[in-house]
């Protein structure tokens, strides 16, 4: 199992995990709890409310068929949200690997993770002020929350390496995803109850703000449960700031990436198929609302169902990975995702049970495909640069996709049809499947200097 830094470079209260199993379990509980707290962002903010609410606010400002303008560029209200995701991700492409480099260099993963997360949670709390035609405020606050969450989750992902061995990483990653879905699901259940008493706009503003409050409240104990320093860490730079040293370290990592072509091959496959996964989950509520004309009650119940079925799905796929290997299970999940896009394209307008059936199908593979992809990638990273590499990984994870939303937004803007926009995502799953199938995962693990598990 990965250990913390030597005693001369970390605080005295940090003890190597291999020698103190009880502390390892406590650290894992802290990590799981952060997932429980932070998953309100992709669930409540991104998937359920902001995608639809920002569209409605923009439509209120210019009309359904009008255009909002950013830097003189005309944008259809139905495309505003996915374009916001795309623009914020461009910032994250630069920022996340740098944050990862700082985390690797200092070993202060806990504080960096919480700091970025609480910044994002604060932006979510401020979303209570988005009302009427204030689409500009909504865009800014969502972009800030998106960037903060993305930087936070980069560091969270890298902690998986510090808190698990190669053999139990699939299980630990799957448990983490499963618990995160339950956390998001419980708050969503409370939002569903609230929807019975308040209107759409009020519900959205309260739900967005409460997601930030939940995030801060349940992540407060994480500071006590996780050690102050984890990972190998590096000595203080001889000159300049830690950030400057991190930039130099990151530049060196990028130069040496070509030494791990199989890791890059996996990353390319992941960036493609996960872009499809994240885009489907991001636009699901918008698609159900605008194209299928389903009520808020149906949409909330369906997405609530996803949270708890995804818990079971993540645990089940984690067990399948122990038997068949993570790569085979992820490949199988991509076939199901492709089927889900096809089913979604053919759903009838206003037929709730079809949407519930599709939600169940997606939920079965949602958590598992994400958890196993994370654990697979963690084995392909050279020791000591985990957070930096997860910075590249996170570019397309946990809602930080950019090409999928861009393709979806362009398809909608050019056709005015959400079904055509959904159909444009098929290629992500087909190409991603082929690219992943071509990656020799066991050889890639060994090339990175790590020990493969019994089944890969």
C-alpha positions in Angstrom: 0.0 0.0 0.0 1.1 3.5 -0.7 2.6 5.3 2.3 2.9 8.9 3.5 6.1 10.9 3.3 9.1 10.3 5.4 9.1 11.8 8.9 11.6 14.5 8.1 9.3 16.0 5.4 5.8 15.8 6.9 4.1 16.6 10.2 4.7 14.3 13.1 1.0 13.2 13.2 1.3 11.5 9.8 2.1 7.8 10.0 2.7 5.4 7.0 -0.4 3.5 6.2 1.3 0.1 5.9 2.3 0.2 9.5 -0.9 1.5 11.0 -3.9 -0.3 9.5 -6.4 1.3 11.8 -5.3 4.8 10.6 -5.7 3.6 7.0 -9.3 2.8 7.6 -9.8 6.2 9.3 -8.2 7.9 6.3 -10.5 6.0 4.0 -13.6 7.1 6.0 -12.5 10.7 5.6 -12.0 10.2 1.9 -15.4 8.5 1.5 -17.0 11.4 3.5 -15.6 14.0 1.2 -17.2 12.1 -1.7 -20.5 12.0 0.2 -20.2 15.8 0.7 -18.9 17.0 -2.7 -21.1 14.8 -4.9 -23.9 17.3 -4.5 -22.2 19.4 -7.2 -22.4 16.9 -10.1 -25.8 15.6 -8.9 -27.8 18.6 -7.6 -26.1 21.5 -9.3 -25.0 20.1 -12.7 -27.3 17.3 -13.6 -30.6 18.3 -12.0 -30.9 22.0 -11.6 -28.4 24.3 -13.3 -28.6 22.8 -16.7 -32.4 23.6 -16.8 -32.4 26.7 -14.6 -29.7 28.5 -16.5 -31.6 27.7 -19.8 -34.8 29.0 -18.3 -33.2 32.2 -17.0 -31.7 32.9 -20.5 -35.0 32.2 -22.2 -36.7 34.6 -19.8 -34.1 37.3 -20.9 -34.4 36.8 -24.7 -37.1 34.3 -25.4 -36.8 30.7 -26.4 -35.7 31.4 -30.0 -33.7 34.5 -29.2 -29.9 34.8 -28.6 -27.8 35.8 -25.7 -24.5 37.4 -26.5 -21.1 36.7 -24.8 -18.2 38.8 -26.2 -20.4 39.5 -29.3 -21.0 35.8 -30.0 -24.7 34.9 -30.3 -25.7 31.8 -28.3 -29.0 30.0 -28.2 -30.4 29.7 -24.7 -30.6 25.9 -25.0 -26.8 25.8 -25.7 -25.7 28.3 -23.0 -25.2 25.8 -20.3 -23.1 23.3 -22.3 -21.0 26.2 -23.7 -20.4 27.4 -20.2 -19.2 23.9 -19.3 -16.9 23.9 -22.3 -15.4 27.4 -21.6 -14.8 26.5 -17.9 -13.1 23.3 -18.9 -10.6 25.2 -21.1 -9.5 27.0 -17.9 -9.4 23.7 -16.1 -7.2 22.1 -18.7 -4.4 24.5 -17.6 -5.3 24.8 -14.0 -5.9 21.3 -12.8 -2.5 19.8 -13.7 -0.9 22.8 -11.9 -3.0 22.2 -8.8 -2.0 18.5 -9.0 1.6 19.5 -9.3 1.4 21.6 -6.2 -0.3 18.8 -4.3 2.3 16.3 -5.3 5.2 18.7 -4.4 3.9 19.8 -1.0 2.0 16.6 0.0 -0.7 18.9 1.4 -3.5 17.1 -0.5 -6.1 17.4 2.3 -5.9 21.1 2.6 -5.8 21.8 -1.2 -8.7 19.5 -1.8 -10.8 21.2 1.0 -9.8 24.7 0.0 -10.8 24.3 -3.6 -13.9 22.5 -2.6 -15.1 25.1 -0.1 -14.4 27.8 -2.8 -16.7 26.0 -5.1 -19.3 25.4 -2.4 -19.3 29.2 -1.7 -20.1 29.9 -5.3 -23.0 27.4 -5.1 -24.4 29.1 -2.0 -24.3 32.4 -3.9 -26.5 30.9 -6.7 -29.5 31.7 -4.6 -29.1 35.3 -6.0 -29.6 34.1 -9.6 -33.2 35.0 -10.6 -35.3 36.7 -13.3 -33.0 37.3 -16.3 -29.7 37.2 -14.5 -28.1 34.7 -16.8 -24.7 36.4 -16.7 -24.5 35.9 -12.9 -25.5 32.3 -13.3 -22.8 31.7 -15.9 -20.1 33.3 -13.7 -21.1 31.5 -10.5 -21.5 28.1 -12.2 -18.1 28.5 -13.9 -16.4 29.3 -10.6 -18.0 26.4 -8.9 -17.2 24.1 -11.7 -13.5 25.1 -11.7 -13.2 24.8 -7.9 -14.9 21.4 -7.9 -12.7 20.1 -10.7 -9.5 21.2 -9.0 -10.7 19.7 -5.7 -11.6 16.3 -7.2 -8.2 16.0 -9.0 -6.6 15.9 -5.5 -9.3 13.6 -4.2 -8.7 11.1 -7.0 -5.0 11.1 -6.3 -5.6 10.1 -2.7 -6.9 6.7 -3.9 -3.3 5.8 -4.5 -2.3 6.7 -1.0 -5.2 4.9 0.6 -5.2 1.6 -1.2 -3.0 -1.2 -2.5 -2.9 -2.4 -6.1 -5.0 -5.4 -5.3 -7.9 -3.6 -3.4 -8.0 -0.4 -5.4 -11.0 -1.4 -7.6 -12.9 -2.2 -4.4 -11.9 1.0 -2.6 -12.7 3.1 -5.6 -16.1 1.5 -6.1 -17.1 1.9 -2.5 -16.1 5.6 -2.7 -18.3 6.2 -5.8 -21.2 4.3 -4.2 -21.1 6.3 -1.0 -20.9 9.5 -3.0 -24.1 8.7 -4.9 -25.9 8.1 -1.6 -24.9 11.5 -0.3 -26.1 13.2 -3.4 -29.3 11.1 -3.4 -30.3 12.1 0.1 -30.1 15.8 -0.5 -32.0 15.3 -3.8 -34.7 13.4 -1.9 -35.1 16.5 0.3 -35.3 18.7 -2.8 -38.1 16.4 -4.1 -40.1 16.9 -0.9 -39.5 20.7 -1.2 -40.7 20.6 -4.9 -44.2 19.7 -3.6 -44.5 23.1 -1.8 -42.6 25.7 -3.9 -42.4 26.9 -7.5 -39.7 26.0 -10.1 -37.6 29.1 -9.7 -37.6 29.1 -5.9 -36.9 25.3 -5.8 -33.9 25.7 -8.1 -32.4 28.6 -6.1 -32.8 26.8 -2.8 -31.5 23.5 -4.1 -28.4 25.1 -5.7 -27.6 27.0 -2.5 -28.3 24.0 -0.2 -25.9 21.9 -2.3 -23.1 24.3 -1.3 -24.1 24.2 2.4 -24.3 20.4 2.4 -20.8 20.3 0.8 -19.3 22.5 3.5 -21.1 20.9 6.4 -20.3 17.3 5.7 -16.7 18.0 4.6 -15.8 19.7 7.9 -14.9 16.4 9.7 -12.7 15.4 6.7 -9.9 17.7 8.0 -9.8 15.6 11.2 -10.0 12.2 9.5 -7.4 12.7 6.8 -3.7 13.3 7.6 -2.2 16.7 6.9 0.3 15.3 4.4 0.1 12.2 2.1 2.1 10.9 -0.7 5.8 11.1 -1.2 6.1 14.9 -1.3 9.2 16.8 -2.4 11.6 19.1 -0.5 11.0 22.8 -0.6 12.3 24.5 -3.8 15.8 26.0 -3.7 14.5 29.3 -5.2 11.1 30.8 -6.0 7.7 29.8 -4.7 6.1 26.4 -4.4 3.8 27.3 -7.2 6.7 28.2 -9.4 8.4 24.9 -8.6 5.2 23.1 -9.3 5.1 24.7 -12.8 8.6 23.5 -13.4 7.8 20.1 -12.1 4.7 20.0 -14.3 6.7 21.0 -17.4 9.1 18.1 -16.7 6.2 15.7 -16.3 4.7 16.8 -19.7 8.1 16.3 -21.3 8.4 12.8 -19.9 4.9 11.8 -20.8 6.1 10.3 -24.0 8.0 7.8 -21.9 4.7 6.2 -21.0 2.9 5.8 -24.3 0.5 3.1 -23.0 -0.6 5.4 -20.1 -1.3 8.0 -22.7 -3.2 5.5 -24.8 -5.5 4.7 -21.9 -5.9 8.4 -21.2 -6.9 9.1 -24.8 -9.5 6.3 -24.6 -10.9 7.6 -21.3 -11.1 11.2 -22.6 -13.3 10.0 -25.5 -15.7 7.6 -23.8 -16.0 9.5 -20.6 -16.8 12.7 -22.5 -19.8 10.8 -23.8 -20.7 9.6 -20.3 -20.4 13.0 -18.7 -22.4 14.7 -21.5 -25.3 12.3 -21.2 -25.5 12.8 -17.4 -25.1 16.5 -17.7 -27.9 17.0 -20.3 -30.3 14.3 -19.0 -32.5 16.7 -17.1 -32.5 19.3 -19.9 -33.4 16.6 -22.4 -36.2 15.3 -20.3 -37.5 18.8 -19.7 -37.2 20.4 -23.1 -37.6 17.5 -25.5 -39.7 14.9 -23.6 -41.7 17.5 -21.8 -41.7 15.7 -18.5 -42.7 17.3 -15.2 -40.2 18.4 -12.5 -41.7 15.6 -10.3 -40.8 12.9 -12.9 -37.3 14.3 -13.5 -36.5 14.6 -9.8 -37.8 11.1 -9.1 -35.8 9.6 -12.0 -32.6 11.3 -11.1 -33.2 10.4 -7.4 -33.6 6.8 -8.5 -30.3 7.0 -10.4 -28.4 7.9 -7.2 -29.5 4.8 -5.3 -29.4 2.3 -8.2 -25.9 3.7 -9.0 -24.8 2.8 -5.5 -25.8 -0.9 -6.1 -24.3 -0.7 -9.6 -21.0 0.6 -8.5 -20.7 -2.2 -5.8 -21.8 -4.9 -8.3 -19.4 -3.8 -11.1 -16.6 -3.6 -8.5 -17.3 -7.3 -7.6 -17.3 -8.2 -11.3 -13.9 -6.5 -11.7 -12.5 -8.8 -9.1 -13.6 -11.7 -11.1 -13.1 -10.5 -14.7 -10.8 -7.5 -14.5 -11.6 -3.8 -14.6 -10.9 -3.4 -18.3 -13.4 -6.1 -19.4 -16.1 -4.7 -17.1 -15.6 -1.1 -18.4 -15.8 -2.3 -22.0 -19.1 -4.1 -21.2 -20.4 -0.9 -19.6 -19.6 1.1 -22.7 -21.9 -1.3 -24.7 -24.7 -0.5 -22.2 -24.0 3.2 -22.6 -24.3 3.0 -26.3 -27.6 1.1 -25.9 -28.8 3.8 -23.5 -28.2 6.6 -26.1 -30.1 4.7 -28.7 -33.0 4.1 -26.3 -33.0 7.8 -25.2 -33.2 8.9 -28.9 -36.4 6.9 -29.3 -38.2 7.8 -26.1 -41.8 9.0 -26.5 -42.8 12.5 -25.4 -44.5 12.6 -22.1 -44.2 8.9 -21.3 -42.7 8.8 -17.8 -42.1 5.1 -17.4 -39.8 5.0 -20.4 -37.6 7.7 -18.8 -37.5 5.8 -15.5 -36.5 2.6 -17.4 -33.7 4.5 -19.2 -32.6 6.0 -15.8 -32.3 2.5 -14.4 -30.2 1.3 -17.3 -27.9 4.2 -17.0 -27.6 3.9 -13.2 -26.5 0.3 -13.3 -23.3 1.2 -15.2 -22.8 4.9 -14.2 -20.9 4.5 -10.9 -19.0 1.4 -11.9 -17.7 2.7 -15.2 -16.4 5.8 -13.4 -15.0 4.0 -10.4 -13.2 1.3 -12.4 -11.8 3.8 -14.9 -10.3 5.7 -11.9 -8.7 2.7 -10.3 -7.4 1.5 -13.7 -5.8 4.8 -14.4 -4.3 5.0 -10.9 -2.2 1.9 -11.7 -0.8 3.5 -14.9 0.8 6.5 -13.1 4.5 6.6 -12.2 4.9 6.9 -8.4 5.1 10.3 -6.9 3.2 12.3 -9.6 -0.3 11.0 -9.0 -2.1 14.3 -8.6 -0.5 15.8 -11.7 -1.6 12.8 -13.8 -5.1 13.0 -12.3 -5.1 16.6 -13.4 -5.0 15.4 -17.0 -7.5 12.6 -16.2 -10.0 15.0 -14.6 -10.2 17.1 -17.7 -12.9 14.7 -18.8 -14.1 13.4 -15.5 -16.9 14.3 -13.0 -18.6 16.8 -15.3 -15.4 18.4 -16.7 -15.9 17.1 -20.3 -15.6 19.7 -23.0 -15.8 18.1 -26.4 -19.1 16.3 -25.7 -21.0 19.4 -24.5 -19.5 21.3 -27.4 -20.7 18.7 -29.9 -24.1 18.5 -28.2 -24.5 22.3 -28.1 -23.5 22.8 -31.8 -25.8 20.0 -32.9 -28.7 21.6 -31.0 -27.9 25.1 -32.2 -27.8 24.0 -35.8 -30.8 21.7 -35.8 -33.0 23.0 -33.0 -33.6 19.4 -32.1 -32.5 17.7 -28.8 -32.8 14.2 -30.3 -30.3 15.0 -33.0 -28.0 16.5 -30.3 -28.3 13.3 -28.2 -27.6 11.1 -31.3 -24.4 13.1 -31.9 -22.9 11.4 -28.8 -22.9 7.9 -30.3 -19.4 8.3 -31.7 -17.9 8.9 -28.3 -18.8 5.4 -27.0 -17.9 3.6 -30.2 -14.5 5.3 -30.6 -13.8 5.1 -26.9 -14.6 1.3 -26.8 -12.2 0.6 -29.7 -9.4 2.7 -28.2 -9.7 1.1 -24.8 -9.9 -2.4 -26.3 -6.5 -1.7 -27.9 -4.7 -0.8 -24.6 -2.6 -3.6 -23.1 -3.4 -2.7 -19.5 -1.2 -5.2 -17.8 1.8 -4.2 -19.9 0.9 -0.5 -19.2 0.9 -1.1 -15.4 4.3 -2.7 -15.6 5.7 0.0 -17.8 4.7 2.6 -15.2 6.7 0.7 -12.6 3.7 -0.7 -10.7 2.6 -4.2 -9.8 -0.5 -5.5 -11.7 -3.4 -7.0 -9.7 -4.4 -10.6 -10.3 -6.9 -9.5 -12.9 -6.7 -6.4 -15.0 
